[in-house]
Amino acid sequence: MTDTATLPVPPPGFAPHFRKSPLTDPWEPLYSRRTAEAVRMGFRAGPAHANSRGFVHGGMISALADNARGLSCVTSWRAGRAS
């Protein structure tokens, strides 16, 4: 797991991601911003996220989007139940 004390400053409106797991540990540093409807996620791209050409790997982008989608579905569902 990544030590959050050594992470760079998150982008404006974002904080270190609140949900840690063994799957996402290699993706760190992850950041998220929660709203009433969704969870937005981002990361600081580095060599571990890149393919052999040095671009962020499409699988990384897909996995991050899948993670954000799942968290957003739960967030939206909970917001709907509260109203």
N, C-alpha and C positions, 0 to 999 in steps of 0.2 A: 504494500500500500504506500502511496506517496505521502510524504510529510508535507502538510499544507503550509507550514511555516516557510518553506523554501520555494513556494510557487510564485510566479510573477503576478503582478497586480491584474485582477480580472478586468475584462472590458467594462465600460460604463453600464451600470444596471445589472451586471452579472455578479455572482458570488461563486466560490468553489462549490462544485456540485454536491448536493445534500445526500445523494443516494450512492453509497459505495458498494461494490461487489467484486468478487474475484475476476469476473468477466471484464469489467470496465477498468480495473486497476492498470493494465498496460496502456490504456488510452489517455491516462492523466498527462497533463492537467486538464480536467474537465470543468466546465463552468455551466451554470444554469441560471435562468431567470424565471420565476414563477409568476403567473398571472391567475386570475380567477378561472380562466378557460383553458390554459395550456402551460406546458413547461417548455421553454426554449433552451436548447443546449448548444454549446460550442466548445472548442478546444484549441490549444496552441499547437499547431502542427510542427512536428519534428521528424527526424530520420526514422523513428520507429513507426510512423504513420504512412511512410512513403513506399511507393513501388520502386522497381529497379530504375525507372527513369527520373525518380526524385519528386514525383507528384503524389499528393495524398491519394491513397489507394481507394478505389470505388467501394470496396467492401467495408472499409472503415466508415465512409460516409453513410452507406446503407445501414450499417449496424448502429451508428449514432442516431440516425433518423428513426430507426425502429425503436430504440430505447426512448427517445423523446415522445414518440407516438404513444407508446404504452403508458408512460407517465401522464401524458396529456389526456388520454382517455379516462384514466382514474380521476384526475383533477376535475375534468368536465362532469363526470358522473357524480362526484361528491358535491359539486356546486349545484347540480340539478336537484339533488336530494335535499339540499339545505333550503331551497326556495319553496 
